Amino acid sequence: MEKEKRYYVQCLTDQIFVVRERALANGMSGANDRIVKSFQIARDAYQHAHAMNEVESTPEMVVPSEHNRISEKPFQWIVTGKSEA
C-alpha cells in the first residue's frame, strides 16, 4: 500500500476545493491539517496538490559546502534526497 501523499484536496462545497497539508506523520487526514490554498475549480486544486507532491519527491540540488569563490576547482552540483522535518 502506497503512503498517502502529503498534499491532498478536500471538497468543502460544490464550488470550494482546498489543498491541505497532512499534519500527522502516519499519513492520516485530520482536523489540524493546514489549508495551503483554495480553488473554485476542482481540476485546479488537484493539479496544485499533484505539483506540490511532485516537488516533495524531487531531490534537492545543493552546493557542496567545501566549494567557495576562491577555489579553482570546477563547480559540481550534488543531488540529495529531501530530509523530512
C-alpha positions, 0 to 999 in steps of 0.5 A, spaced: 500 500 500 502 506 497 503 512 503 498 517 502 501 523 499 502 529 503 498 534 499 491 532 498 484 536 496 478 536 500 471 538 497 468 543 502 462 545 497 460 544 490 464 550 488 470 550 494 476 545 493 482 546 498 489 543 498 491 541 505 497 539 508 497 532 512 499 534 519 500 527 522 506 523 520 502 516 519 499 519 513 492 520 516 487 526 514 485 530 520 482 536 523 489 540 524 491 539 517 493 546 514 489 549 508 495 551 503 490 554 498 483 554 495 480 553 488 473 554 485 475 549 480 476 542 482 481 540 476 485 546 479 486 544 486 488 537 484 493 539 479 496 544 485 496 538 490 499 533 484 505 539 483 506 540 490 507 532 491 511 532 485 516 537 488 516 533 495 519 527 491 524 531 487 531 531 490 534 537 492 540 540 488 545 543 493 552 546 493 557 542 496 559 546 502 567 545 501 566 549 494 567 557 495 569 563 490 576 562 491 577 555 489 579 553 482 576 547 482 570 546 477 563 547 480 559 540 481 552 540 483 550 534 488 543 531 488 540 529 495 534 526 497 529 531 501 530 530 509 523 530 512 522 535 518 
